[in-house]
Amino acid sequence: MSLISEWIGLPWYMLLPLVLLLGWVAQELSRSVATSIGLLDLPNPRKIHLQPVPLSGGPGLFVPLLLGYLVWLAAGSPGQAMGAALSLGLAFTLIFTTGLVDDLRGLSARRRLVIQATAGLLLWAGGFRLDAIAFGGWTLQLGLFSLPLTLLWFMGFMNTSNLMDGMDGLSGGMNLLALLALGTFGLFTGSGVGALAMFAAGLVVPYLVCNLRGRGKVFLGDSGSLSLGLTVGTFALAMARQPGAALSWAPLAFALAAYVVGILDVLTSIVRRRRQGVSPFRPDRQHFHHRLLRAGLGHGWTLASLHGLSGLAVFAVALPFYGAPVALLHLLVPLALVLGAGFRLLRIALAEPAKVIPISRRRAAAETPAVIEGGHRFGVTENETPLPQATGVGK
């Protein structure tokens, strides 16, 4: 016990190399196991990748994260009651197992939503709930709305993470930004959950390397995207919980800010599909990253622009909380990414207008039947080739 406590007590930056190594080993082992048991996204004439790709990103994240959580509990995590620890373990295991079954065999959307609601109910019963939120000297009491809003909170994060997994590095990068924002908040305020958030962020980095590389690529899969979304939502609530007081608004706002692009994308997708008279769960190729890729921005700059916009939203939250000097550290990188992508789009529009696909073709793409690409469904027109860089898991 004393040895564990001493390890937990080390500064996070001293443990970072060990966490990165643990994440890398977990990803490589998970890739080997997934290949041997057939947990693969198989190619076909309508997919971009030409070789089977393991859906091992989720297991490679969940197993070391669970190990880190158990060590954190063994070290005597402050304020972590047994009931909360049990509900957390059950909920995460349920979501990870559901995602794994969905990757292997497929599950209906209704069944997935029921299981997600069950996991949210377990967490609500364990004390992870939206009940009262403090904004300075004013407190918002949620009362009877606590349970439905808590379920919406968890299900929203899980499904946004899952639906944003439409291109290599998209969902993983969004979750990494959220975990870094929450981890920084935890370290700044002295929350014990901050170290766990930094630990989770360190595990996401090796996955992103494996996901973005050419050979030995892995996909996140539903088991990974759902688990990461639940992780962000749970960590935000755990950090917001103040003993004997209402929830602090800051960690909730940081999590929402990091997810803002994904949330807007999901909401616009629902509205668009309802206007077309189709199910909100019906896939299409009108997500933000699809449009940017069609405009010729390319994979790297598309990721930079979307993550940069989320980073600017995080800066907007950091400014009133941290103050100008510290908050400016949250501004420089995302601003550079957004400006760089903007200049790139301007150059394409001026020098290579043929790369910008007309709106009529984009609308036609949204109205055609969906095809499988990267393990999930996209719609393409008969005369349109798949987007060259959207090789990840997607919706």
N, C-alpha and C positions, 0 to 999 in steps of 0.2 A: 504493500500500500504506500509506504513512504517513497519508494522508487517511482511509482506512478505519479504521486503528487509532485515530486521534484521535476519530472518530465513535463507535466502539465504547467508547472510554474515557470518554465523557460519562456523567454520572449518568443513571439510567434515567428519572427524572422530567423531565429536559430533552428526552429523545427521545420521551416519551409522546405529545405532540401530533402529532408526525410519524407515529407508529405508528397513532394513531387515524385520521388523515387517509388514510394508506395503506390501512387496512382498509376505510374507507368507500368510497374510489374503487374498490377491488377488488370490493366487494360490488355496487356500481352497474354496473360493467362486466360482471361475471359475470351479473348479472340480465339485461342487454341481450343478451348472447351466448346465454344459456339460452333466452330468448324466441325468438330468431331461429332456433335449431337444434331447437326443440321439446322441450327438456328441461323439461317442465312437468308439474305435477300437475293433471290435467284434472278439472273438476267433473262430477258426475253426480247424479241425484236422491237418492242416499243420502249425499252428502258435504255438509259444512257450507259450505265456501267456494263462492261462486257464480261466480267468475272463475278462469281458469287461474293457478296460482301457480308461479313458477320454482323449480326444485330447485337453486338456484345458491349456497346457503350454503356447501357444501363447496368448490367451486372458488374462491369468494371468500376462503376461509380458507387453502386449501392452497397456492395460487400465491404469495401474499406470505410465507407461512411458509417455503416453500422458498427464496424469495429471501433472507429474513433468515438462514436457515441457511447459505446459500452465502457471504453476506457475513461471517458469523461465522467460517466456515472460512478465508476469505481473510485475515481479520485475525489468523490464527495462533492458533486456539482451543487453549488449553493441554491437553495430554494426549489430543488427538483424533487417533488413528492413522488412516492411510489406509484400512486394512481396516474399521475401525469406521464411518468416514464412508461408505464404499461400501455396506456392509450396511444402514446406516440409510437411505440414499437409495433403494436398491432396495426395501426393505421398505415404505417409505412410498409410493413410486410404485405398487407392486403393490396395496396396500390402497386407495389413492385410485382407481386405475383400476378395481378390482373394484367398489367402491361406485358409481362412475359408470356402469358397465355395468349394474349392478343397478337403478339409477335409470332407465336408458333402456329396458332390455329385461327385466330380472328374471333372477335366478339362483336355483337351488335352494339350500336350506339346507345340504345336504351339500357342495355345491361351494364355497359361501362359507366353510364351516369348514375345508375342505382348503386353500384359499388363505390363510386366516388362519394356519393352522398353518405353512404355508410361510414366510410373513413372519416369524413368531416364530422359526423355525429360522434364517433369515438373520440375525436380530438376535442370537440365541444364539451363532452362529458368529462374529459381529463383536465379541463380548465383552460384550454386554448380557445378563447372565445372573444368575439367582439361584444362588449356589454356597455362600456362607458369609455369615451375618448376625451382626453383633456387637451384643450387648445389654450395654453396660457392659463388665464384665470377662469376660463369658461369650460364647462363639462357637458358633453352630449351624452345623455342617458338613452340607451337603445331599448331597454325594457323587453317587451315581447318580441321585438325584431331581432334580438340577439341571435337566436338559433338560425333563422333563415339567412341573415346577413353573414353569419359565420360559415354556413354551408356554401353560400355564394362566393365568399372570399376564397375558400380552399378550392372549390371546383373551378372558379375563374382562373386561378393561377395554374392549376393542373392542365386545363384545356387550352389556355393561351400558350403555355410552354409546348404542348403537344402539337397544336395547329401551326405554330411558328417554325416547326421543324421541317421546313420545306426546302432547305438549301444547306449545303455543308457549312457548318459554323454558325448558323443563324440562331437556333435555340440555345446552343451551348454558349455562345458569346453573350446572349441576353441574360442567361442565368449567371454567368460569370460576373457580369457587371452588377447584377442585383446582389450577389453574395459579397462582392468587394465593398459595395456601398453599405451593406448591413454590417459587415465585419469592421469597417472603418468606424461606423457609428458605435459598435460595441466596444472597440478599443478606446474610443474617445470618451465614452461614458462609464467605462469600467464594467460593462455587462459581461458575465461569464459566457454568454452565448456568442459573443463576438469572436472568441477564439475558435469555436466550433464552426462559425461561418467562414472564417479564414481557412480552416482545415478543408471545408467543402470546396471552397474556391480553388485551393491548391490541387484538389483531385480533378477538377474540371479541366485544368490546363493540359494535363497529359491526354485526356480524351480529345480535346480540340486538336492537338498535334496529330493524333491518330486519325481523326476524322478528316483533316485537311490534307494529309499527305497522299501521295500518289499510290504507292505500293503499301500493302498491309492496312488499307483503309478499313475503318469500322463505322457503322451507323449507330445512332443513339437508340433507336427503337422506342416503342411506346413505354417500355419498362423504365427507360432512362428519362424521357421527356416528362412523363407524369411524376416520377419520383423527384426530379429537380424542381418542378413547379410546386409540389407539396413542400419541399424543403424550404424554398424561399418564403412561401406563405406562412409556414410554421415558425421559422426563425424570426420573421418580422413581428408576429404576435408575441413570441416569447420575449423578445427584447422590449416590446412596448409595455409589457406587464410590469407595473410598479407595485411592490408590496403594499397592500392597504390603500391603493390609489387607483385612479382611472388609467386607461391605456395612454401612453405617450403617443402623440400624433406623428413624431418624426420617423421612427422606423417603418411605420405603415406607409408614410408618404415616400420614403426612399424606395421601398419595394415596388410601389405603384409607378413611380417615376422610371425605374429601370425597365419596367414592363410596358411603358406607355405606348410604344410603337406597336407592340404585339396586341395590346388591348384595342387600340384604334383599328388595327387591321382586322381583328376578329369581329368587332362591332360593324364595321363597314361591310364585311363579308356577309354577315347575317342580314343586314338591311338590303344589300344588293340581291341576295338570293330570294328573299321574301318578295321583293318587287318583281322578280322574274317568275314568281309563283312556284318555286321549287323548295325543297327542304333546306333548312339552314346547314344541314350536314352534307349536302351535295358539294363535291369539290369543283373547283374551277381554277383557271390560271389568271386570276385578276388580283392576287395578293400584291402587296407593295413590292416585294422582291421580284415578282414576275414582271411587273411594269418597268422597273428599273433595268432589269436584264434585257427586256425587249428594246428599251431605249438605247442599248449598246453600252451601258455603264460597265458591265463586266462583273465577275464574281467578287473580286477583292474590293472594288469601290462600292459595290452594292452593300456588302457587309459593313464597310466603313461608314457609309452614309446613314444606314439604319441604326447601327450601334452609336454613332456620333450623335444622332438626334436624341436617343435615350440618355446619353451622357449629358447632354444639355439640360434635359429634364431633371436629372439628378443634381446638376449644378443649381437649378432653380430652387430645389428643396434645401440644398446645403447652404445657400446664401443666408437665409434668415436664421438657420440653426447655428452654423459655425461662425458666421460673420465673414466679412470680405477677405481678409488675408488667407484664411484656411480654405474658404470656399473657392478661391481662384484656382487652387490646385485641381479642382474638379472641372475646370472650364477649358484649360489649354488644349488637352488632347482631343476631346470631342469637337471643339470648335475647329481645330485643324482638320479633322476628318470630314466634317460637314462642308467646310469651305473647299477642301480638295476635291470632294465628289461633285460639288457644284461647278467648279471650274472645269472638271472633266466632262460633265454633261454639256456645258456651254461650248467646249471645243468640239464635241461630237455634233452638236446642233449646227455649228457654223461650218465645220470642215467636212463632215461625213453625214449629211442629212439622210442619206439612203439607209443608214443603220436604224433610224427611228421608225418603227413600224407604225403605219397609220392606225388611227382609232378604229376604223372599220374592221381591220384584221384582229384587233384586240377583242372587239365585241364578238366577232365570229368565233374566236377561240373559247370565249366563255360559254357559248351556246352549243358547242360540240360535245359528244360523249367523252367521258373521262377515260384516260389510259393510265396504265401503271408506270410509274417512274420513280426510281429510288425507293421502292417498297410501298409507295402510296399512290394516290390517284391524282392525275392532272388532266386537263382538257387541252387538246391541240387540234388545229385544223388539219384537213387532209394534205394541204400543200405546205404545212409549216413543220419544220424540223424541231425536235426538242431543244430547249434552251441548253447551250453548251456547258454551263457551269452549275446548273441546278441539280446536282447529283446526290444530294442528301435525302433524308426521309422527309416527306412533305404531305401536305393536305390540299 
